[in-house]
Amino acid sequence: MIIEFKDVTKTFQLEEKARFDVALQHVSFEIEQGEFVCIIGPSGEGKSTILKLISGLILPTEGTITKPATVSMAFQSGALFPWLSIFDNVALGLRATHTPQHIIQEESMKYIDMMRLGEFIDKRPSDLSGGQRQRVGIARALAVNPHVLLLDEPFSALDPKTTAELHDDVLKIWRDTGKTIVMVSHLIEEAVSLAQRIILIKEYTVADTFPVALPYPRREQATEFMHEVTKIRKEFFK
């Protein structure tokens, strides 16, 4: 077990001091080392809050969270610095930890090449397509060698062809590195395509968990695939 939430609640104080906004309530789950987990659920009911809690960007109001020391996140927008080159964007996290220059060069290029960005290292983010910028964000998250890679709806703004290519890239990263991946998605089909297990968040808590035992690669037209999607959709809209 690499991540554990025990009865976690998160509230945010509103401008009116006597009122609080509930983001999560009484959430409990475990994630095993090396597991690929997708978190799905209606908008605004706690999915991204879970990633922020795992990353340490926010702290729980109640309950306990067990997680490794090194966690890294790739954001929906890529969140790149427009004035930096692609190489410097990827190297940013390593430089922040005062890593020796030769290791920065080696590790940054390792993941730049893994994400097929080698020809773009001197470009700026504005010179790249949306899919390429998302690859930069993933390469930057991986360059610090995290125990857990968090993906916050990373493909939601991309066209279907680019999304399919990035699905393949992420699965290859997962297989080749053995990283634990926790991804938020708003698409049930995407979650079934990628994850070993799907956690459904509704009304700010865990509504259900679905193991997905289908072999990879998964074909959306297959009967077994559609059976999994239909089963999850039934609970999603209940």
Secondary structure by P-SEA (a helix, b strand, c coil): ccbbbcbbbbbbbcccccbbbbccccccccccccbbbbbbbcccccaaaaaaaaaccccccbbbbbbccbbbbbcccccccccccaaaaaaaaaaaacccaaaaaaaaaaaaaaaccccccccccccccaaaaaaaaaaaaacccccbbbbccccccccaaaaaaaaaaaaaaaaacccbbbbbbccaaaaaacccbbbbbccccccbbbbbccccccccccaaaaaaaaaaaaaaac
